[in-house]
Amino acid sequence: MLTPGQIIVLATPVFLGLMALEFAWGLLKKRNTYHLADAISSVGLGMFSQLTGAFLTPIFTVAIYVFAQSHLNLLPQSEAFWLSPLGWLVALVFYDFCYYWLHRKGHEMAVLWAAHVVHHQSQDYNLSTALRQPVTYPLLAWIFYVPMAVLGVPPLVFAVVGMIDLLYQFWIHTEHVPKLGWFDRVFASPSNHRVHHAVNDRYVDKNYGGILILWDRLFGTFEDEDLNEPCVYGTRSPLNSWDPVWANAEVYAALAEDSWHARSWADKLKVWLMPPGWRPADVAERFPKPAFDITRVQRYAPPMSRPVQWLSAMGFAAVLVGVLVFLWNAHLWSLPVQLAGLATLSSALWVIGALMQRQRRQPEASASHLSAR
């Protein structure tokens, strides 16, 4: 049986091919949605996530799910149903329902947003954005899938429907597919998901569905895309960095800083559990942050000379090959070899980010997500 990493390896040529087609279509239509550094950063963060996921997923997703399904299963006689065609379909819908709540809480609870924010940091919206994934998601995401284990969904079924749900979401990250009529009313679609990635007041924190948008309609989080109000992408406090480590750490650092400065012990805890942007009154007074103003949003684009662009692209291609080799073979390697591969490839991704950025993170960029999403 293929490992999750090997499935990603097999899917990678499809991902890259579709990205190339989207890029070519954008050039043809004179509406290019790609920028080299942003695309490298997004795909690089996806690679970083897959590298660390080779260690975290077996512990925080697979092992915990298998344990829960074995010891907390309320329907031990249900396996035959879950392995039937109807059972697979029900399991996919069940997974998508659980994903909706994970995704929604990822926008409503600061500690979960600290992981999920990585996916929203890009100021572009294209297929490379779909691959922009966080390192720390497995640490808490498993909590939302325990109900599937409790109701007896076998680990194999859980893993397969989870992969289907994930792969489905790749194609909805594009600006080139218009509204799709009835499809938009039932399923997550490019139009619906463009809204989800926007920071406009009317769009922020909407449309969480992975495959079905029906959950959003049912639970009051749906917002239709208004063609008269174009989506502005990114986060309300931009990352302003190509550093993959900082991209994953910035919100955790900001939350830890606020927690440290809070005088009340209750506030020290609430910083992590309240919605993103919430700050204790005493902290907000002593360390004020500017309010978000969509009219002042600027693109982060440090200048890159042509040689730096070529060097970054070639280095990225070399690391991509290394990551694919790692994902295909990691399960056969000893732990020291796996850790050496992780360290080498992650360091290479950091170097590429530093090369494209060619400057250290400025002090004012720290704690950037304290004010808002």
TIBA-494489 format. One record per residue (C-alpha): residue in one letter; x negated, y, z negated; residue number from 0. Coordinates in pm, 1 decimal, always signed. Layout:
N
{rec "A", {X, Y, Z}, NUM}
...
END
This chain:
373
{rec "M", {+0.0, +0.0, +0.0}, 0}
{rec "L", {-124.5, +346.5, +82.6}, 1}
{rec "T", {-215.6, +579.7, -202.0}, 2}
{rec "P", {-55.3, +926.5, -217.7}, 3}
{rec "G", {-390.7, +1071.3, -117.1}, 4}
{rec "Q", {-407.0, +849.9, +191.1}, 5}
{rec "I", {-54.8, +956.6, +289.5}, 6}
{rec "I", {-171.3, +1318.0, +272.7}, 7}
{rec "V", {-471.8, +1229.4, +489.2}, 8}
{rec "L", {-245.0, +1076.6, +754.0}, 9}
{rec "A", {-12.5, +1377.8, +738.1}, 10}
{rec "T", {-295.7, +1631.8, +767.5}, 11}
{rec "P", {-331.3, +1616.0, +1149.5}, 12}
{rec "V", {+43.3, +1676.6, +1174.2}, 13}
{rec "F", {+19.2, +1973.3, +937.4}, 14}
{rec "L", {-273.6, +2124.4, +1128.1}, 15}
{rec "G", {-111.6, +2059.5, +1465.8}, 16}
{rec "L", {+211.0, +2231.8, +1364.4}, 17}
{rec "M", {+14.5, +2523.7, +1220.6}, 18}
{rec "A", {-171.3, +2556.1, +1551.9}, 19}
{rec "L", {+159.4, +2554.8, +1740.1}, 20}
{rec "E", {+305.3, +2817.0, +1507.6}, 21}
{rec "F", {-3.8, +3033.4, +1554.1}, 22}
{rec "A", {+14.3, +2998.5, +1934.1}, 23}
{rec "W", {+385.5, +3076.9, +1933.6}, 24}
{rec "G", {+323.8, +3386.0, +1724.1}, 25}
{rec "L", {+61.2, +3509.0, +1969.7}, 26}
{rec "L", {+292.9, +3439.4, +2261.5}, 27}
{rec "K", {+576.5, +3632.4, +2097.5}, 28}
{rec "K", {+338.1, +3908.6, +1982.4}, 29}
{rec "R", {+435.8, +3834.2, +1624.1}, 30}
{rec "N", {+138.4, +3660.8, +1468.5}, 31}
{rec "T", {+198.8, +3567.0, +1104.5}, 32}
{rec "Y", {-153.2, +3437.1, +1034.0}, 33}
{rec "H", {-464.0, +3603.5, +890.3}, 34}
{rec "L", {-782.2, +3396.8, +877.8}, 35}
{rec "A", {-881.7, +3452.9, +515.5}, 36}
{rec "D", {-528.5, +3406.8, +384.4}, 37}
{rec "A", {-478.9, +3082.8, +578.0}, 38}
{rec "I", {-815.3, +2944.8, +461.6}, 39}
{rec "S", {-727.1, +3042.3, +105.6}, 40}
{rec "S", {-385.3, +2875.5, +120.5}, 41}
{rec "V", {-504.1, +2549.7, +273.5}, 42}
{rec "G", {-809.2, +2554.5, +46.7}, 43}
{rec "L", {-583.8, +2578.3, -258.1}, 44}
{rec "G", {-390.1, +2283.0, -121.9}, 45}
{rec "M", {-714.2, +2086.0, -96.0}, 46}
{rec "F", {-814.3, +2191.9, -447.0}, 47}
{rec "S", {-476.2, +2070.8, -572.5}, 48}
{rec "Q", {-515.9, +1735.0, -400.2}, 49}
{rec "L", {-867.2, +1688.9, -538.0}, 50}
{rec "T", {-760.2, +1748.1, -897.3}, 51}
{rec "G", {-435.1, +1561.9, -838.6}, 52}
{rec "A", {-636.0, +1245.6, -779.0}, 53}
{rec "F", {-711.8, +1259.0, -1152.0}, 54}
{rec "L", {-406.6, +1430.7, -1299.6}, 55}
{rec "T", {-122.2, +1267.5, -1105.1}, 56}
{rec "P", {-195.3, +907.5, -1213.8}, 57}
{rec "I", {-188.2, +1021.0, -1579.2}, 58}
{rec "F", {+80.8, +1288.5, -1594.7}, 59}
{rec "T", {+315.7, +1162.2, -1325.4}, 60}
{rec "V", {+267.3, +792.7, -1253.8}, 61}
{rec "A", {+172.5, +660.0, -1598.1}, 62}
{rec "I", {+429.7, +863.5, -1788.3}, 63}
{rec "Y", {+705.0, +776.6, -1542.0}, 64}
{rec "V", {+623.1, +404.9, -1549.9}, 65}
{rec "F", {+618.9, +410.1, -1931.2}, 66}
{rec "A", {+952.5, +593.3, -1949.0}, 67}
{rec "Q", {+1114.0, +366.5, -1690.9}, 68}
{rec "S", {+993.4, +60.5, -1882.5}, 69}
{rec "H", {+1082.7, +172.3, -2236.4}, 70}
{rec "L", {+1367.2, +424.8, -2203.7}, 71}
{rec "N", {+1563.0, +265.5, -1918.9}, 72}
{rec "L", {+1934.9, +269.8, -2002.1}, 73}
{rec "L", {+2025.6, +71.4, -1689.7}, 74}
{rec "P", {+1775.8, -216.6, -1671.3}, 75}
{rec "Q", {+2002.9, -413.6, -1436.8}, 76}
{rec "S", {+2024.3, -131.2, -1179.7}, 77}
{rec "E", {+1710.8, -208.7, -976.7}, 78}
{rec "A", {+1901.3, -391.6, -703.5}, 79}
{rec "F", {+2120.7, -84.5, -651.6}, 80}
{rec "W", {+1827.2, +155.7, -634.3}, 81}
{rec "L", {+1658.8, -63.9, -373.0}, 82}
{rec "S", {+1970.4, -68.5, -152.5}, 83}
{rec "P", {+2016.7, +186.0, +130.8}, 84}
{rec "L", {+2276.8, +373.4, -74.8}, 85}
{rec "G", {+2049.6, +363.2, -378.0}, 86}
{rec "W", {+1761.5, +519.6, -185.0}, 87}
{rec "L", {+1990.4, +801.5, -69.8}, 88}
{rec "V", {+2124.9, +860.2, -421.3}, 89}
{rec "A", {+1768.2, +859.8, -554.4}, 90}
{rec "L", {+1665.4, +1123.9, -299.6}, 91}
{rec "V", {+1955.4, +1348.6, -401.2}, 92}
{rec "F", {+1880.2, +1278.5, -768.4}, 93}
{rec "Y", {+1516.5, +1375.2, -717.4}, 94}
{rec "D", {+1615.1, +1692.9, -535.9}, 95}
{rec "F", {+1845.9, +1785.0, -825.0}, 96}
{rec "C", {+1562.8, +1737.7, -1074.7}, 97}
{rec "Y", {+1331.1, +1934.8, -846.3}, 98}
{rec "Y", {+1578.5, +2223.2, -839.0}, 99}
{rec "W", {+1557.5, +2256.0, -1216.9}, 100}
{rec "L", {+1180.8, +2220.0, -1222.4}, 101}
{rec "H", {+1152.5, +2486.1, -953.4}, 102}
{rec "R", {+1402.2, +2715.6, -1122.5}, 103}
{rec "K", {+1237.3, +2688.0, -1463.2}, 104}
{rec "G", {+906.6, +2750.7, -1289.0}, 105}
{rec "H", {+1041.3, +3102.3, -1229.9}, 106}
{rec "E", {+1215.6, +3140.6, -1566.1}, 107}
{rec "M", {+949.9, +3024.4, -1814.6}, 108}
{rec "A", {+607.8, +3189.2, -1822.1}, 109}
{rec "V", {+401.3, +2876.6, -1889.3}, 110}
{rec "L", {+560.3, +2702.1, -1588.5}, 111}
{rec "W", {+527.5, +3013.3, -1373.9}, 112}
{rec "A", {+155.8, +3015.3, -1457.4}, 113}
{rec "A", {+127.3, +2699.4, -1248.7}, 114}
{rec "H", {+385.9, +2772.6, -981.4}, 115}
{rec "V", {+260.4, +3125.8, -911.4}, 116}
{rec "V", {-16.2, +2982.7, -692.6}, 117}
{rec "H", {+239.3, +2886.0, -429.3}, 118}
{rec "H", {+372.7, +3243.3, -415.6}, 119}
{rec "Q", {+48.4, +3440.6, -403.7}, 120}
{rec "S", {+11.9, +3455.3, -26.4}, 121}
{rec "Q", {+125.1, +3778.1, +136.3}, 122}
{rec "D", {+179.7, +3583.1, +458.5}, 123}
{rec "Y", {+463.6, +3340.3, +519.1}, 124}
{rec "N", {+369.0, +3058.2, +750.4}, 125}
{rec "L", {+310.2, +2684.4, +746.7}, 126}
{rec "S", {-23.0, +2727.1, +570.0}, 127}
{rec "T", {+170.6, +2877.3, +277.8}, 128}
{rec "A", {+346.5, +2543.0, +232.7}, 129}
{rec "L", {+11.9, +2379.7, +158.3}, 130}
{rec "R", {-76.8, +2637.9, -106.5}, 131}
{rec "Q", {-25.9, +2433.3, -422.4}, 132}
{rec "P", {-137.1, +2465.3, -786.7}, 133}
{rec "V", {-376.7, +2246.1, -980.4}, 134}
{rec "T", {-185.9, +2241.2, -1309.6}, 135}
{rec "Y", {+164.0, +2149.4, -1191.6}, 136}
{rec "P", {+140.7, +1781.4, -1298.0}, 137}
{rec "L", {+75.3, +1878.6, -1660.7}, 138}
{rec "L", {+441.6, +1962.9, -1731.2}, 139}
{rec "A", {+635.9, +1881.7, -1414.9}, 140}
{rec "W", {+688.5, +1519.0, -1521.2}, 141}
{rec "I", {+930.4, +1633.6, -1792.8}, 142}
{rec "F", {+1195.6, +1717.2, -1533.4}, 143}
{rec "Y", {+1188.9, +1369.4, -1376.6}, 144}
{rec "V", {+1231.5, +1169.2, -1696.4}, 145}
{rec "P", {+1610.7, +1146.4, -1634.0}, 146}
{rec "M", {+1537.4, +941.7, -1323.1}, 147}
{rec "A", {+1332.0, +698.8, -1528.5}, 148}
{rec "V", {+1597.4, +681.8, -1800.1}, 149}
{rec "L", {+1859.9, +587.9, -1539.9}, 150}
{rec "G", {+1640.8, +312.8, -1403.7}, 151}
{rec "V", {+1504.7, +449.1, -1074.4}, 152}
{rec "P", {+1207.4, +220.3, -998.6}, 153}
{rec "P", {+863.9, +386.3, -978.1}, 154}
{rec "L", {+828.7, +293.1, -609.6}, 155}
{rec "V", {+1160.1, +456.7, -521.2}, 156}
{rec "F", {+1070.2, +762.2, -730.1}, 157}
{rec "A", {+734.0, +798.4, -554.2}, 158}
{rec "V", {+874.8, +758.9, -202.4}, 159}
{rec "V", {+1168.7, +998.3, -241.3}, 160}
{rec "G", {+932.5, +1245.7, -409.2}, 161}
{rec "M", {+702.9, +1234.6, -107.7}, 162}
{rec "I", {+1001.1, +1278.9, +127.3}, 163}
{rec "D", {+1120.6, +1580.8, -70.0}, 164}
{rec "L", {+772.0, +1731.6, -60.8}, 165}
{rec "L", {+710.6, +1672.1, +309.7}, 166}
{rec "Y", {+1052.4, +1810.3, +403.5}, 167}
{rec "Q", {+961.7, +2144.5, +252.3}, 168}
{rec "F", {+663.3, +2194.7, +484.4}, 169}
{rec "W", {+864.2, +2304.7, +788.1}, 170}
{rec "I", {+1074.9, +2565.2, +607.6}, 171}
{rec "H", {+771.1, +2789.9, +552.3}, 172}
{rec "T", {+791.2, +2986.5, +875.8}, 173}
{rec "E", {+917.8, +3321.0, +1001.7}, 174}
{rec "H", {+974.1, +3191.2, +1354.2}, 175}
{rec "V", {+1287.1, +2982.5, +1294.3}, 176}
{rec "P", {+1598.3, +3204.0, +1280.9}, 177}
{rec "K", {+1916.4, +3145.6, +1085.4}, 178}
{rec "L", {+2069.3, +2806.3, +1160.9}, 179}
{rec "G", {+2440.2, +2854.5, +1091.6}, 180}
{rec "W", {+2603.6, +2566.9, +906.7}, 181}
{rec "F", {+2265.8, +2409.6, +832.3}, 182}
{rec "D", {+2172.1, +2709.1, +615.2}, 183}
{rec "R", {+2485.9, +2655.8, +408.4}, 184}
{rec "V", {+2393.7, +2299.7, +313.8}, 185}
{rec "F", {+2017.0, +2258.2, +334.2}, 186}
{rec "A", {+1706.4, +2446.9, +235.3}, 187}
{rec "S", {+1601.9, +2615.0, +559.1}, 188}
{rec "P", {+1343.1, +2867.2, +678.6}, 189}
{rec "S", {+1591.8, +3150.3, +631.1}, 190}
{rec "N", {+1683.5, +3038.5, +279.7}, 191}
{rec "H", {+1324.3, +2981.2, +177.6}, 192}
{rec "R", {+1202.4, +3311.9, +316.7}, 193}
{rec "V", {+1432.2, +3468.3, +57.5}, 194}
{rec "H", {+1275.2, +3254.9, -213.4}, 195}
{rec "H", {+924.0, +3382.2, -135.0}, 196}
{rec "A", {+1025.8, +3748.5, -118.9}, 197}
{rec "V", {+972.0, +4006.4, -392.5}, 198}
{rec "N", {+1260.0, +4233.4, -286.7}, 199}
{rec "D", {+1494.5, +4303.7, -579.2}, 200}
{rec "R", {+1789.3, +4125.3, -418.6}, 201}
{rec "Y", {+1581.3, +3822.5, -322.3}, 202}
{rec "V", {+1355.8, +3756.7, -621.9}, 203}
{rec "D", {+1423.2, +3431.2, -812.0}, 204}
{rec "K", {+1670.8, +3287.4, -562.1}, 205}
{rec "N", {+1708.5, +2973.5, -347.2}, 206}
{rec "Y", {+1521.1, +2705.2, -541.4}, 207}
{rec "G", {+1651.3, +2399.0, -355.0}, 208}
{rec "G", {+1395.6, +2159.4, -208.0}, 209}
{rec "I", {+1612.2, +1981.0, +49.9}, 210}
{rec "L", {+1964.5, +2089.3, -47.3}, 211}
{rec "I", {+2059.8, +2454.0, -93.6}, 212}
{rec "L", {+2388.0, +2331.7, -240.3}, 213}
{rec "W", {+2231.8, +2336.9, -588.1}, 214}
{rec "D", {+2177.6, +2711.0, -560.0}, 215}
{rec "R", {+2532.4, +2766.6, -443.5}, 216}
{rec "L", {+2659.8, +2551.5, -730.8}, 217}
{rec "F", {+2451.0, +2713.6, -1005.5}, 218}
{rec "G", {+2463.2, +3075.1, -889.1}, 219}
{rec "T", {+2108.2, +3123.9, -759.6}, 220}
{rec "F", {+2181.4, +3153.2, -387.6}, 221}
{rec "E", {+2108.1, +3464.2, -184.6}, 222}
{rec "D", {+2154.4, +3493.6, +189.5}, 223}
{rec "E", {+1882.1, +3650.3, +400.7}, 224}
{rec "D", {+1983.3, +3998.2, +514.5}, 225}
{rec "L", {+1825.9, +4074.3, +851.5}, 226}
{rec "N", {+1850.7, +4445.0, +767.3}, 227}
{rec "E", {+1623.5, +4396.7, +466.6}, 228}
{rec "P", {+1303.7, +4220.0, +575.6}, 229}
{rec "C", {+1136.8, +3995.6, +320.6}, 230}
{rec "V", {+820.3, +4123.7, +152.9}, 231}
{rec "Y", {+604.9, +3828.5, +52.9}, 232}
{rec "G", {+363.4, +3761.8, -229.2}, 233}
{rec "T", {+396.6, +3834.4, -599.6}, 234}
{rec "R", {+488.3, +4155.4, -772.6}, 235}
{rec "S", {+137.4, +4183.9, -912.8}, 236}
{rec "P", {-86.4, +4068.5, -626.2}, 237}
{rec "L", {-369.2, +3824.6, -687.7}, 238}
{rec "N", {-615.4, +4031.5, -481.8}, 239}
{rec "S", {-869.4, +3750.3, -466.7}, 240}
{rec "W", {-967.6, +3452.4, -252.6}, 241}
{rec "D", {-1112.6, +3270.0, -555.2}, 242}
{rec "P", {-928.5, +2933.8, -587.5}, 243}
{rec "V", {-1022.3, +2895.6, -953.3}, 244}
{rec "W", {-896.0, +3240.7, -1047.3}, 245}
{rec "A", {-580.0, +3185.8, -841.1}, 246}
{rec "N", {-496.9, +2895.4, -1072.3}, 247}
{rec "A", {-615.2, +3061.1, -1393.7}, 248}
{rec "E", {-504.9, +3424.1, -1371.6}, 249}
{rec "V", {-159.6, +3395.1, -1528.4}, 250}
{rec "Y", {-279.1, +3159.1, -1801.5}, 251}
{rec "A", {-549.3, +3414.0, -1884.7}, 252}
{rec "A", {-294.7, +3696.4, -1888.4}, 253}
{rec "L", {-58.0, +3504.7, -2114.4}, 254}
{rec "A", {-341.3, +3409.8, -2349.5}, 255}
{rec "E", {-447.9, +3774.5, -2365.9}, 256}
{rec "D", {-98.1, +3892.9, -2454.5}, 257}
{rec "S", {-57.3, +3610.5, -2704.3}, 258}
{rec "W", {-385.9, +3708.0, -2867.6}, 259}
{rec "H", {-288.1, +4074.5, -2897.2}, 260}
{rec "A", {+65.3, +4010.3, -3026.7}, 261}
{rec "R", {+94.5, +4086.5, -3399.7}, 262}
{rec "S", {+389.8, +3855.7, -3464.1}, 263}
{rec "W", {+329.8, +3480.3, -3469.5}, 264}
{rec "A", {+671.1, +3432.0, -3313.5}, 265}
{rec "D", {+574.9, +3662.5, -3028.1}, 266}
{rec "K", {+249.0, +3473.6, -2979.0}, 267}
{rec "L", {+459.2, +3167.5, -2894.1}, 268}
{rec "K", {+736.1, +3351.9, -2708.3}, 269}
{rec "V", {+483.1, +3492.3, -2460.8}, 270}
{rec "W", {+457.7, +3140.9, -2314.4}, 271}
{rec "L", {+827.0, +3051.8, -2324.5}, 272}
{rec "M", {+1001.7, +3371.0, -2216.2}, 273}
{rec "P", {+1054.7, +3467.6, -1849.5}, 274}
{rec "P", {+752.0, +3593.5, -1656.4}, 275}
{rec "G", {+691.3, +3960.3, -1720.9}, 276}
{rec "W", {+825.7, +3953.4, -2077.2}, 277}
{rec "R", {+582.9, +4111.3, -2323.1}, 278}
{rec "P", {+603.3, +4178.8, -2697.6}, 279}
{rec "A", {+695.7, +4542.1, -2760.3}, 280}
{rec "D", {+375.6, +4613.7, -2950.4}, 281}
{rec "V", {+160.4, +4465.6, -2674.3}, 282}
{rec "A", {+345.0, +4653.3, -2399.8}, 283}
{rec "E", {+298.7, +4977.1, -2593.9}, 284}
{rec "R", {-74.8, +4930.7, -2650.1}, 285}
{rec "F", {-151.1, +4777.9, -2308.0}, 286}
{rec "P", {+103.9, +4922.0, -2061.3}, 287}
{rec "K", {+131.1, +4786.6, -1708.7}, 288}
{rec "P", {+271.5, +4980.4, -1411.5}, 289}
{rec "A", {+619.9, +4891.0, -1293.4}, 290}
{rec "F", {+654.2, +4715.7, -960.4}, 291}
{rec "D", {+716.5, +4944.9, -663.8}, 292}
{rec "I", {+779.6, +4765.4, -335.9}, 293}
{rec "T", {+699.1, +5081.0, -138.5}, 294}
{rec "R", {+340.9, +5069.6, -268.7}, 295}
{rec "V", {+267.8, +4707.4, -180.8}, 296}
{rec "Q", {-61.8, +4680.2, +7.3}, 297}
{rec "R", {-219.8, +4384.7, +184.3}, 298}
{rec "Y", {-531.0, +4240.3, +26.2}, 299}
{rec "A", {-779.5, +4220.1, +313.0}, 300}
{rec "P", {-1147.4, +4270.2, +230.1}, 301}
{rec "P", {-1341.2, +4341.4, +552.0}, 302}
{rec "M", {-1504.4, +4038.0, +712.3}, 303}
{rec "S", {-1766.4, +4065.7, +983.9}, 304}
{rec "R", {-1748.5, +3828.5, +1280.1}, 305}
{rec "P", {-2044.2, +3618.0, +1151.4}, 306}
{rec "V", {-1875.9, +3586.6, +810.8}, 307}
{rec "Q", {-1550.8, +3480.9, +977.8}, 308}
{rec "W", {-1728.8, +3210.6, +1175.9}, 309}
{rec "L", {-1929.5, +3092.4, +876.3}, 310}
{rec "S", {-1617.4, +3078.9, +659.6}, 311}
{rec "A", {-1422.0, +2887.2, +923.8}, 312}
{rec "M", {-1701.6, +2635.1, +984.4}, 313}
{rec "G", {-1759.0, +2588.6, +612.8}, 314}
{rec "F", {-1387.1, +2538.2, +562.6}, 315}
{rec "A", {-1376.7, +2275.1, +838.9}, 316}
{rec "A", {-1668.3, +2088.7, +679.8}, 317}
{rec "V", {-1502.2, +2092.0, +336.8}, 318}
{rec "L", {-1174.7, +1975.5, +490.4}, 319}
{rec "V", {-1350.1, +1669.6, +631.9}, 320}
{rec "G", {-1508.4, +1606.6, +292.8}, 321}
{rec "V", {-1173.4, +1631.6, +115.4}, 322}
{rec "L", {-1009.9, +1389.2, +359.4}, 323}
{rec "V", {-1290.5, +1137.8, +304.5}, 324}
{rec "F", {-1251.9, +1182.3, -71.2}, 325}
{rec "L", {-873.9, +1132.8, -67.1}, 326}
{rec "W", {-898.8, +823.4, +151.9}, 327}
{rec "N", {-1168.0, +651.1, -54.3}, 328}
{rec "A", {-1144.6, +790.8, -408.5}, 329}
{rec "H", {-952.4, +491.4, -546.1}, 330}
{rec "L", {-1245.6, +268.8, -444.9}, 331}
{rec "W", {-1512.3, +479.0, -615.7}, 332}
{rec "S", {-1633.8, +474.4, -973.9}, 333}
{rec "L", {-1531.5, +760.2, -1201.6}, 334}
{rec "P", {-1877.5, +927.2, -1192.4}, 335}
{rec "V", {-1870.7, +928.1, -811.3}, 336}
{rec "Q", {-1517.1, +1068.2, -811.8}, 337}
{rec "L", {-1618.0, +1344.7, -1053.2}, 338}
{rec "A", {-1924.3, +1426.8, -845.0}, 339}
{rec "G", {-1706.6, +1453.7, -534.8}, 340}
{rec "L", {-1457.8, +1674.4, -717.9}, 341}
{rec "A", {-1732.0, +1904.9, -844.1}, 342}
{rec "T", {-1905.8, +1931.4, -507.1}, 343}
{rec "L", {-1598.0, +1995.4, -297.1}, 344}
{rec "S", {-1437.8, +2232.9, -549.0}, 345}
{rec "S", {-1761.1, +2432.0, -568.6}, 346}
{rec "A", {-1771.4, +2451.8, -190.8}, 347}
{rec "L", {-1416.6, +2590.0, -184.7}, 348}
{rec "W", {-1516.0, +2850.8, -441.9}, 349}
{rec "V", {-1819.9, +2951.4, -234.1}, 350}
{rec "I", {-1604.6, +2997.9, +76.1}, 351}
{rec "G", {-1364.9, +3217.1, -120.7}, 352}
{rec "A", {-1655.0, +3423.8, -253.5}, 353}
{rec "L", {-1798.1, +3457.5, +97.7}, 354}
{rec "M", {-1468.4, +3589.2, +235.4}, 355}
{rec "Q", {-1421.6, +3819.9, -58.8}, 356}
{rec "R", {-1782.2, +3937.3, -85.7}, 357}
{rec "Q", {-1710.8, +4115.2, -412.7}, 358}
{rec "R", {-1650.6, +4023.9, -771.6}, 359}
{rec "R", {-1301.8, +4045.1, -912.4}, 360}
{rec "Q", {-1246.6, +4396.6, -1035.5}, 361}
{rec "P", {-1154.1, +4444.0, -1403.9}, 362}
{rec "E", {-814.2, +4593.3, -1320.8}, 363}
{rec "A", {-717.8, +4273.4, -1138.0}, 364}
{rec "S", {-731.0, +4074.0, -1462.4}, 365}
{rec "A", {-402.2, +3992.4, -1638.0}, 366}
{rec "S", {-234.2, +4090.5, -1313.7}, 367}
{rec "H", {+87.7, +3898.5, -1363.4}, 368}
{rec "L", {+183.9, +4038.3, -1700.6}, 369}
{rec "S", {+408.6, +4311.0, -1565.2}, 370}
{rec "A", {+628.3, +4098.4, -1338.5}, 371}
{rec "R", {+632.9, +3814.8, -1093.9}, 372}
END
